[in-house]
Amino acid sequence: MYKISKNFYEDLITISNGINLHRSFSPINTIEIKIISTPIGDYVSGIFNGKVCLLDLIQNGRTERILDKISTYYQANLCFKSSSPVLDELKNQLDSYFSKKRTQFTIPTVFCGTKFQISVWNSLKTIPYGETISYKEQAILLEKPNAVRSIANANSRNLISILIPCHRVIGSDGSLTGYAGGLSIKKALLELERGTLWMIKKCFIVD
């Protein structure tokens, strides 16, 4: 399970301040950033204009690149916050999800991507809780049966984990394939939703 250290948290703030210093964005454009702890690890979350734009498992190197990416895409400064109405609601909904009291998220989201990527991510929201589809089935759903590889690549670039459930897409043979957070995370989320992960804190170990 990836839990960030105090030093890494401070490093993220320093990196974010550095990103802000090299930008000339309006001070009114901000992305609220908060670290959210879950039973399967710590996630970095981001809120832009009242909508979730980021929820990604913290990983050295990747997290810094993503913060830089969303700052550039939204032309916004990064601002670490301990609390805000939307951040608090996101934390509450995630807590309910991991305690199996919630099967759908109602908090609004906004995407950082191309038109094609956004269409792929929107299709993920149609996959019901506790169910899975194959990449091929997702391609058919999008009416792009020959674009399986491109669709799988778009899934891997989803920056809003769990809420946009790319973990529900699996191989045609039922195998777990490709997940930015790691296959152990993907397996844990699917088992949680299927009701087979009886004690998430004890049954789950990140490779």
Secondary structure as UniProt FT lines:
FT   HELIX           6..21
FT   TURN            27..28
FT   STRAND          30..38
FT   TURN            39..40
FT   STRAND          41..48
FT   TURN            49..50
FT   STRAND          51..57
FT   TURN            60..61
FT   HELIX           62..74
FT   STRAND          77..80
FT   HELIX           85..98
FT   TURN            99..100
FT   HELIX           115..124
FT   TURN            125..126
FT   TURN            129..130
FT   STRAND          133..134
FT   HELIX           135..141
FT   TURN            142..143
FT   TURN            145..146
FT   HELIX           148..156
FT   TURN            161..163
FT   HELIX           166..168
FT   STRAND          169..170
FT   TURN            172..173
FT   TURN            180..181
FT   HELIX           183..194
FT   HELIX           200..203
//
